[in-house]
């Protein structure tokens, strides 16, 4: 199931994101979201993005992953993706 939500990006534009999955990394005590932006359902190549999520006063916020945490987040995501796809 893919959930679709509308967010406001840093330029103040409304952007539709499709949530593919969410996960939490306990060691970092943070939650993350894997998503696509403005997927038209037709394109063959769709960028998949990952962002840290934060609940700011009941509003869902996406945050850039700090550089020193990127490797850990990508390794965790790769493991989950490969497990789901049966490659592990």
N, C-alpha and C positions, 0 to 999 in steps of 0.2 A: 504494500500500500504506500502510495506516495502522497504526502500532504503538501499542499500548495498554500503559501502565505505571501502576502504583500508586505514589503518592507520599504523604508525610505533609505536610500544610499547616502553616502557622504556628500554628494552634489545636490541632495534634496529631491531627487527623482524617485518616483514610485517604481519598484522593481519586483517582479514576481519570481519567487524562488520555490523550487520543488525539493522538498526534503527527502533524501534517499534513506538516510539512517542517522541515528544519534548514538553517541557512546561517551563513556566517562573513563578517565584515567585516574585511578585512585592515588597513584604516587604524586600526581600534580594537583590533585583535588580540584579538577576542572572537567567541564562538560564540553563536548564538541558536536558539530553538525556537519554532515556530508550532504552537499546540495548542488543543484544546477541553477543557472540563472536564465530566465526567459526562454525555457525550452519550448520550441515550436512544435515538437512532436514529429517533425519531418526530417530535420538535419541528421546526417549519419554520424557526425562527430559533435559531441557535446562535452564541453569542459566540466569536469567534476571538481568541486571546490570543498575545502575544509576550513572551518572557522571555529574559534572558541565561542561559546555561548554564555550569556550572562543575563540574569533576571534583574533588571533595574527597575525597582518600584512596580513590579507586575508587568513590565514591558520587556519583550524579547529583544535582546541586542546581540549582534554579531561583532566579534572582536578579532583583530589580527592576532595570529599565534606568534608569541615572542620568538625571536630567532633561536634562542638557546633551547627551545622546546620543540622545534620543528621536527628534528630527527626522531624524537621519542613518539610524537603524534603520528608521523608517517609510518613508522615501524608498527605501531599498534593498529593503524588502519589497514596496512598491507596484510597483517595477520588475520584480521577479521574478514577482510574481502576474500582472501584465499580460502579461509575456512568455509565461508558461505558458498563460494563458487566450486568447492570440492577440489581445489588445487593443493590442499594440505592433507 
